[in-house]
Amino acid sequence: MADVTCLHSKDEVEGFCRNNPALHVYALGDLDDFFWPHTTWYALRESGQVRQLVLTYTGQHLPAVLAYAERPVGLMRDLLSDLLRVLPRRFYAHLTEGLADVYAGEYRLQSHGGFHKMALADRSRADAIDGSEAVALTAADVEDLLALYRAAYPGNWFMPRMLQTGFYFGIRRGGELASVAGVHVYSRPYKVAALGNVATHPDHRGRGLATAVTARLCQELLRSWIECVGLNVNADNRGAIACYEKLGFERAADYGEYTLEAYR
């Protein structure tokens, strides 16, 4: 008999996610005290065991719902259907392929395309790339970061508080920030990190800066005893995928991203 419940135990969430850390790297990172206050966790249990997990994160300007399904995917459909009554009227969603229609009757869906989840599988590749030109960024660099994102990545999910992790790195050209790589989530206690907000100014693309700055970020994460490094990337962004593969990342799963707004 399946049972839908709200989880409040970090240990229970972690126990489920550790079975597939590449798929659930964001969830593992959000167990950290830095992110935990912004999270709500829903689970579908069978015979007392968690079989599917949905995370709602409210630490951004738009709430996010992460639903990466384990097999059988049908159980995630059951969980999402049950959660229709508690979800916000407008939110951003990560959904395993084939699940978006669960919302069709209640929400207007705007698709942002297909995405790959990738995980760092060959650490030697990142170590072999010279990232010495990249330097750590701090709160003093916020305005330069925002200017770069306006020019290169206006749809970013950067929040200045993420600089507190210590894992944002940049490369400058002529005194201006030309390329940056950072994290969406980072947790030393849980030994996971998800790369994010990687961008290069249009005037400096095609020169290997993204590869160098992301290599430096990976090197520093691994030096801090991070065991699982993951990321999400648009499936159509061949240049970014090639960059990540050069750094040793491999495709782990596919999903879609959507903005959802209730009809009423």
C-alpha positions as CSV (number, residue, x, y, z in Angstrom):
1,M,0.0,0.0,0.0
2,A,1.5,3.3,-1.1
3,D,1.5,6.2,1.4
4,V,2.3,9.9,0.6
5,T,3.9,11.8,3.5
6,C,6.0,14.9,4.3
7,L,9.5,14.0,5.4
8,H,11.3,15.9,8.2
9,S,14.2,13.5,8.7
10,K,17.5,14.4,7.0
11,D,18.7,10.9,7.6
12,E,15.7,9.4,5.8
13,V,16.1,11.7,2.8
14,E,19.9,11.1,2.6
15,G,19.4,7.3,2.9
16,F,17.1,7.4,-0.2
17,C,19.3,9.8,-2.2
18,R,22.6,7.9,-1.6
19,N,21.3,5.0,-3.7
20,N,21.6,7.3,-6.8
21,P,23.7,10.4,-5.9
22,A,24.2,11.5,-9.5
23,L,20.4,11.8,-9.9
24,H,19.8,13.4,-6.5
25,V,22.8,15.6,-6.1
26,Y,20.7,18.7,-5.6
27,A,18.6,17.0,-2.9
28,L,21.7,15.9,-1.1
29,G,23.2,19.4,-1.2
30,D,19.9,20.9,0.0
31,L,20.2,18.8,3.2
32,D,23.0,21.2,4.2
33,D,22.0,23.8,6.9
34,F,22.7,26.5,4.4
35,F,19.8,25.3,2.2
36,W,17.6,23.2,4.5
37,P,15.4,26.0,5.9
38,H,14.1,26.6,2.3
39,T,13.1,23.0,1.6
40,T,10.0,20.9,1.9
41,W,10.2,17.1,1.2
42,Y,7.5,14.8,0.0
43,A,7.8,11.0,-0.3
44,L,5.8,8.1,-1.5
45,R,6.4,5.0,0.7
46,E,5.7,1.4,0.0
47,S,6.0,-1.1,2.9
48,G,7.7,1.7,4.9
49,Q,10.4,2.3,2.3
50,V,10.7,5.6,0.4
51,R,10.3,4.9,-3.3
52,Q,10.0,8.4,-4.8
53,L,11.0,11.8,-3.5
54,V,9.9,15.4,-4.5
55,L,11.7,18.4,-3.2
56,T,10.2,21.9,-3.1
57,Y,12.8,24.7,-2.7
58,T,11.8,28.2,-1.9
59,G,15.2,29.9,-1.6
60,Q,14.9,31.6,-5.0
61,H,12.5,34.2,-6.3
62,L,10.4,31.5,-7.9
63,P,9.7,28.2,-6.0
64,A,11.2,25.1,-7.6
65,V,9.9,21.6,-7.6
66,L,12.4,18.8,-8.3
67,A,10.9,15.5,-9.3
68,Y,13.6,13.1,-10.6
69,A,11.9,9.7,-10.8
70,E,13.3,6.4,-9.8
71,R,11.9,3.3,-11.4
72,P,9.0,2.5,-11.6
73,V,8.2,6.0,-12.9
74,G,4.5,5.3,-12.4
75,L,5.0,5.8,-8.7
76,M,6.3,9.3,-9.2
77,R,3.1,10.1,-11.2
78,D,1.1,8.9,-8.2
79,L,3.1,11.2,-5.9
80,L,2.9,14.2,-8.2
81,S,-0.9,13.7,-8.6
82,D,-1.3,13.7,-4.8
83,L,0.8,16.8,-4.4
84,L,-1.4,18.9,-6.7
85,R,-3.3,20.2,-3.7
86,V,-0.3,21.6,-1.9
87,L,1.8,23.1,-4.8
88,P,2.2,26.9,-5.3
89,R,0.2,28.6,-8.0
90,R,3.4,29.4,-9.9
91,F,6.6,27.5,-9.8
92,Y,9.6,26.1,-11.8
93,A,9.9,22.4,-12.2
94,H,12.4,19.7,-13.0
95,L,10.5,16.7,-14.2
96,T,11.7,13.3,-15.4
97,E,10.5,12.8,-19.1
98,G,6.9,11.8,-19.4
99,L,5.6,13.3,-16.2
100,A,4.7,16.8,-17.3
101,D,1.2,15.8,-18.4
102,V,0.3,15.2,-14.7
103,Y,-0.1,18.9,-14.4
104,A,-1.9,19.5,-17.7
105,G,-5.4,19.9,-16.2
106,E,-4.5,22.3,-13.5
107,Y,-1.5,24.3,-14.8
108,R,-0.4,26.1,-17.9
109,L,3.1,24.7,-18.8
110,Q,5.9,26.5,-20.5
111,S,8.6,24.1,-21.6
112,H,12.2,25.3,-21.4
113,G,13.5,22.2,-23.2
114,G,15.2,18.9,-22.4
115,F,18.2,18.7,-20.1
116,H,20.9,16.2,-19.1
117,K,22.1,15.5,-15.6
118,M,25.8,14.9,-15.7
119,A,28.2,13.6,-13.0
120,L,32.0,13.9,-12.7
121,A,33.2,10.4,-13.5
122,D,36.9,10.9,-14.5
123,R,38.5,13.3,-12.0
124,S,41.9,13.1,-13.7
125,R,40.6,15.1,-16.7
126,A,39.8,18.2,-14.7
127,D,43.1,17.9,-12.9
128,A,44.9,17.9,-16.2
129,I,43.5,21.3,-17.3
130,D,45.3,24.5,-16.3
131,G,42.9,26.6,-14.3
132,S,45.5,28.7,-12.5
133,E,44.3,31.9,-14.2
134,A,40.9,31.7,-12.4
135,V,40.6,33.4,-9.0
136,A,38.1,33.0,-6.2
137,L,35.3,35.6,-6.2
138,T,33.9,37.3,-3.1
139,A,31.1,39.6,-2.1
140,A,33.3,42.4,-3.5
141,D,32.8,41.0,-7.0
142,V,29.0,41.0,-6.9
143,E,28.5,44.0,-9.3
144,D,31.0,42.6,-11.8
145,L,29.2,39.2,-11.6
146,L,25.8,40.7,-12.2
147,A,27.1,42.7,-15.2
148,L,28.5,39.6,-16.7
149,Y,25.3,37.7,-16.2
150,R,23.3,40.5,-17.8
151,A,25.5,40.3,-20.9
152,A,26.0,36.5,-21.1
153,Y,23.3,34.7,-19.1
154,P,20.3,36.8,-18.3
155,G,18.2,33.7,-17.3
156,N,20.6,32.8,-14.6
157,W,19.8,31.5,-11.1
158,F,22.5,33.3,-9.3
159,M,21.9,34.6,-5.8
160,P,24.6,36.7,-4.1
161,R,24.4,34.6,-1.0
162,M,25.9,31.7,-3.0
163,L,29.3,33.5,-2.8
164,Q,29.4,32.5,0.8
165,T,30.1,29.0,-0.2
166,G,33.6,30.1,-1.4
167,F,33.1,28.3,-4.7
168,Y,32.7,30.9,-7.4
169,F,35.7,31.5,-9.6
170,G,36.3,34.0,-12.4
171,I,38.8,34.9,-15.1
172,R,39.3,38.6,-16.0
173,R,40.3,40.2,-19.2
174,G,41.3,43.9,-19.2
175,G,40.1,44.3,-15.7
176,E,36.6,43.0,-16.5
177,L,35.1,39.7,-15.5
178,A,35.1,37.5,-18.7
179,S,34.1,34.1,-17.5
180,V,32.7,32.6,-14.3
181,A,31.9,29.2,-12.8
182,G,30.1,28.6,-9.6
183,V,27.8,26.2,-7.7
184,H,24.0,25.9,-7.3
185,V,24.4,23.8,-4.2
186,Y,27.4,22.9,-2.1
187,S,27.7,20.9,1.1
188,R,30.9,19.8,2.7
189,P,29.1,17.7,5.4
190,Y,27.2,15.8,2.7
191,K,30.2,15.9,0.3
192,V,28.3,17.0,-2.8
193,A,28.2,19.9,-5.2
194,A,26.2,20.9,-8.2
195,L,27.9,23.3,-10.7
196,G,25.9,26.2,-12.0
197,N,25.8,29.8,-13.3
198,V,28.7,29.1,-15.7
199,A,28.9,31.9,-18.2
200,T,31.4,33.6,-20.5
201,H,31.0,37.1,-21.9
202,P,30.1,37.0,-25.7
203,D,33.2,39.0,-26.5
204,H,35.4,36.3,-25.0
205,R,33.8,33.0,-26.1
206,G,35.7,30.4,-28.1
207,R,38.9,30.8,-26.2
208,G,38.6,28.0,-23.7
209,L,37.9,30.3,-20.7
210,A,34.8,28.3,-19.6
211,T,36.8,25.1,-19.6
212,A,39.6,26.7,-17.6
213,V,37.5,28.4,-15.0
214,T,35.3,25.3,-14.6
215,A,38.4,23.1,-14.2
216,R,39.6,25.3,-11.4
217,L,36.2,25.1,-9.7
218,C,36.2,21.3,-10.0
219,Q,39.8,21.1,-8.7
220,E,39.0,23.2,-5.6
221,L,35.8,21.2,-4.9
222,L,37.7,17.9,-5.0
223,R,40.4,19.3,-2.7
224,S,37.6,20.1,-0.2
225,W,36.7,16.4,-0.1
226,I,33.6,16.6,-2.2
227,E,32.8,13.1,-3.4
228,C,30.0,13.7,-5.9
229,V,30.0,16.7,-8.4
230,G,27.1,17.0,-10.7
231,L,25.4,19.5,-13.0
232,N,22.4,20.1,-15.3
233,V,22.9,21.3,-18.9
234,N,20.5,22.0,-21.7
235,A,20.5,19.0,-24.1
236,D,20.8,21.4,-27.1
237,N,23.9,23.2,-25.7
238,R,26.5,21.1,-27.5
239,G,29.3,23.5,-26.7
240,A,28.7,23.3,-23.0
241,I,28.3,19.5,-23.1
242,A,31.6,19.1,-25.0
243,C,33.3,21.3,-22.3
244,Y,31.9,19.2,-19.5
245,E,32.8,15.9,-21.2
246,K,36.4,17.3,-21.6
247,L,36.4,17.8,-17.9
248,G,35.4,14.2,-17.2
249,F,31.6,14.5,-16.8
250,E,29.3,11.8,-18.1
251,R,25.5,11.9,-18.8
252,A,23.6,10.3,-15.9
253,A,19.9,11.1,-16.7
254,D,17.5,13.2,-18.8
255,Y,14.6,15.4,-17.7
256,G,12.7,18.6,-18.7
257,E,12.4,22.0,-17.2
258,Y,9.1,24.0,-17.1
259,T,7.5,27.0,-15.7
260,L,4.0,26.2,-14.4
261,E,1.2,28.6,-13.6
262,A,-2.2,27.6,-12.3
263,Y,-5.3,28.2,-14.5
264,R,-7.3,29.4,-11.5
